[in-house]
Amino acid sequence: EGRRSRLRRLTLSAGALYLAIFIIYPLATSVRSVLVVPGDAAATAQNIADSETLFRWGMAGEAAIFLIEIALADNLTLRSAGLRVMQARQQLAIAVGNQYPQEQALDGTAGVERTQGRSDDVYDFGFSVSWEADVWGRFRRQVETASALLEASLASYDGVKVSLIAQVAQSYLSIRTTERRLEVARANVGLQEESVRISMAKFDAGAVSALDVEQALTLLHNTRATVYSLEIALQQFRNALAVLLGRPPQDLGGLLGTGGRLTDLTIKAMLVGLEHHMRFDLSGYPRLGDQWEISVLSRIVSIADC
């Protein structure tokens, strides 16, 4: 009963994640329509900068859809399930064929007989068909069994597909969550190192006891240990996602990109990419209007690009 209850919970979780995928796609599409201004890259960049949270949700949705499409095309377990469906279909075709004659033979001969100066053409043609009459329904039961096996293989394929989509989405979210936790933990390490430095300075000045220094060091070492455990967990999630995508465990940075936040430097880089082909008189491309002000960094890159 406990195992059945656990399977029921897992099934409900997979179904909920599978349903979430159908919500992610229109979410990503709607985010794109809100942020992207057709023909106006500057307005698009400004919308992204002003609505970073919305942009990140849209990017997460599109990334999840992209990874799911790769998994559905290359996942080895799903391919095996598809091959089992093909095998079941062929077995059903064989079972249906057994209801018809199992042996067919067709033969013919042609010759010339010569006797006492006389020749005669001789032709012979014959065929035979034999089969086992399905009196007791053996072949009909075989067809029913093969049909049931085909339906079971199709259900298994659908189950693998649902589970795969759920696992890919869950692995991607786990990677992004762990990356954020790792970012916070590393920032805490920096803060606690400064706290240790201050505690030691106070101890040297006689303002605090050695216990305060030891407590600060303990907190620092615990946080560093958390960083190491998060790094291990992050790599495990990445390896699991690589296997789900039908690839050997490897660095998925090319597929996942980075989960960093939009900073001032990121926005400036976006503007440089937009403006560095524009000249001082606003000629070149893209044409952004006579009132547009080119940033200093874009002017420098434009000169270096000449």
Solvent accessible surface area in square Angstrom, and as a share of the most:
residue,aa,sasa,rsa
1,E,154,0.69
2,G,56,0.54
3,R,182,0.67
4,R,156,0.57
5,S,32,0.21
6,R,136,0.50
7,L,82,0.41
8,R,125,0.46
9,R,143,0.52
10,L,92,0.46
11,T,93,0.54
12,L,123,0.61
13,S,61,0.39
14,A,21,0.16
15,G,34,0.33
16,A,62,0.48
17,L,48,0.24
18,Y,58,0.22
19,L,114,0.57
20,A,34,0.26
21,I,22,0.11
22,F,123,0.51
23,I,107,0.54
24,I,35,0.18
25,Y,134,0.51
26,P,71,0.45
27,L,64,0.32
28,A,2,0.02
29,T,56,0.33
30,S,52,0.34
31,V,8,0.05
32,R,108,0.40
33,S,83,0.54
34,V,94,0.54
35,L,7,0.04
36,V,68,0.39
37,V,52,0.30
38,P,122,0.77
39,G,92,0.88
40,D,52,0.27
41,A,51,0.40
42,A,9,0.07
43,A,31,0.24
44,T,23,0.13
45,A,12,0.10
46,Q,104,0.46
47,N,46,0.24
48,I,23,0.12
49,A,29,0.23
50,D,101,0.52
51,S,39,0.25
52,E,35,0.16
53,T,95,0.55
54,L,64,0.32
55,F,46,0.19
56,R,84,0.31
57,W,157,0.55
58,G,4,0.03
59,M,100,0.45
60,A,32,0.25
61,G,4,0.04
62,E,57,0.25
63,A,24,0.19
64,A,5,0.04
65,I,27,0.14
66,F,92,0.38
67,L,1,0.01
68,I,8,0.04
69,E,103,0.46
70,I,22,0.11
71,A,0,0.00
72,L,60,0.30
73,A,64,0.50
74,D,47,0.24
75,N,9,0.05
76,L,117,0.58
77,T,80,0.46
78,L,8,0.04
79,R,132,0.48
80,S,47,0.31
81,A,1,0.01
82,G,19,0.18
83,L,114,0.57
84,R,111,0.41
85,V,10,0.06
86,M,113,0.51
87,Q,103,0.46
88,A,7,0.06
89,R,127,0.46
90,Q,116,0.51
91,Q,77,0.34
92,L,38,0.19
93,A,60,0.46
94,I,113,0.57
95,A,8,0.06
96,V,55,0.31
97,G,38,0.37
98,N,46,0.23
99,Q,72,0.32
100,Y,134,0.51
101,P,44,0.28
102,Q,75,0.33
103,E,121,0.54
104,Q,120,0.53
105,A,53,0.41
106,L,129,0.64
107,D,87,0.45
108,G,48,0.46
109,T,88,0.51
110,A,77,0.60
111,G,34,0.32
112,V,86,0.50
113,E,96,0.43
114,R,186,0.68
115,T,84,0.49
116,Q,190,0.84
117,G,93,0.89
118,R,163,0.59
119,S,59,0.38
120,D,54,0.28
121,D,97,0.50
122,V,62,0.36
123,Y,165,0.63
124,D,84,0.44
125,F,144,0.60
126,G,23,0.22
127,F,144,0.60
128,S,64,0.41
129,V,69,0.40
130,S,55,0.35
131,W,147,0.51
132,E,91,0.41
133,A,64,0.50
134,D,38,0.20
135,V,103,0.59
136,W,229,0.80
137,G,0,0.00
138,R,120,0.44
139,F,12,0.05
140,R,112,0.41
141,R,120,0.44
142,Q,63,0.28
143,V,29,0.17
144,E,96,0.43
145,T,78,0.45
146,A,8,0.06
147,S,37,0.24
148,A,57,0.44
149,L,95,0.47
150,L,26,0.13
151,E,118,0.53
152,A,57,0.44
153,S,15,0.10
154,L,66,0.33
155,A,64,0.50
156,S,49,0.31
157,Y,66,0.25
158,D,80,0.41
159,G,41,0.39
160,V,31,0.18
161,K,65,0.28
162,V,40,0.23
163,S,40,0.26
164,L,7,0.03
165,I,9,0.04
166,A,5,0.04
167,Q,82,0.36
168,V,0,0.00
169,A,5,0.04
170,Q,104,0.46
171,S,13,0.09
172,Y,5,0.02
173,L,99,0.49
174,S,25,0.16
175,I,0,0.00
176,R,53,0.19
177,T,77,0.45
178,T,6,0.04
179,E,29,0.13
180,R,112,0.41
181,R,134,0.49
182,L,8,0.04
183,E,76,0.34
184,V,67,0.38
185,A,8,0.06
186,R,127,0.46
187,A,58,0.45
188,N,55,0.28
189,V,21,0.12
190,G,39,0.37
191,L,125,0.62
192,Q,42,0.19
193,E,72,0.32
194,E,77,0.35
195,S,49,0.32
196,V,10,0.06
197,R,138,0.50
198,I,76,0.38
199,S,18,0.11
200,M,85,0.38
201,A,55,0.42
202,K,97,0.41
203,F,94,0.39
204,D,120,0.62
205,A,85,0.66
206,G,64,0.61
207,A,74,0.57
208,V,42,0.24
209,S,63,0.41
210,A,52,0.40
211,L,113,0.56
212,D,55,0.29
213,V,14,0.08
214,E,98,0.44
215,Q,97,0.43
216,A,12,0.09
217,L,41,0.21
218,T,72,0.42
219,L,105,0.52
220,L,8,0.04
221,H,101,0.45
222,N,87,0.45
223,T,18,0.11
224,R,83,0.30
225,A,56,0.44
226,T,58,0.34
227,V,12,0.07
228,Y,130,0.50
229,S,59,0.38
230,L,11,0.06
231,E,66,0.29
232,I,105,0.53
233,A,28,0.22
234,L,13,0.07
235,Q,78,0.35
236,Q,112,0.50
237,F,73,0.30
238,R,59,0.21
239,N,46,0.24
240,A,47,0.36
241,L,0,0.00
242,A,0,0.00
243,V,88,0.50
244,L,26,0.13
245,L,0,0.00
246,G,25,0.24
247,R,84,0.31
248,P,97,0.61
249,P,83,0.52
250,Q,75,0.33
251,D,111,0.58
252,L,4,0.02
253,G,36,0.35
254,G,85,0.81
255,L,44,0.22
256,L,13,0.07
257,G,41,0.40
258,T,128,0.74
259,G,27,0.26
260,G,48,0.46
261,R,127,0.46
262,L,37,0.18
263,T,72,0.42
264,D,109,0.56
265,L,134,0.67
266,T,51,0.30
267,I,48,0.25
268,K,103,0.44
269,A,59,0.46
270,M,59,0.26
271,L,52,0.26
272,V,25,0.14
273,G,50,0.48
274,L,23,0.11
275,E,3,0.01
276,H,40,0.18
277,H,73,0.33
278,M,3,0.02
279,R,147,0.53
280,F,137,0.57
281,D,106,0.55
282,L,29,0.15
283,S,34,0.22
284,G,26,0.25
285,Y,131,0.50
286,P,45,0.28
287,R,172,0.63
288,L,34,0.17
289,G,44,0.42
290,D,117,0.60
291,Q,166,0.74
292,W,67,0.24
293,E,152,0.68
294,I,14,0.07
295,S,39,0.25
296,V,107,0.62
297,L,81,0.40
298,S,0,0.00
299,R,71,0.26
300,I,98,0.50
301,V,57,0.32
302,S,22,0.14
303,I,112,0.57
304,A,85,0.66
305,D,82,0.43
306,C,147,0.88
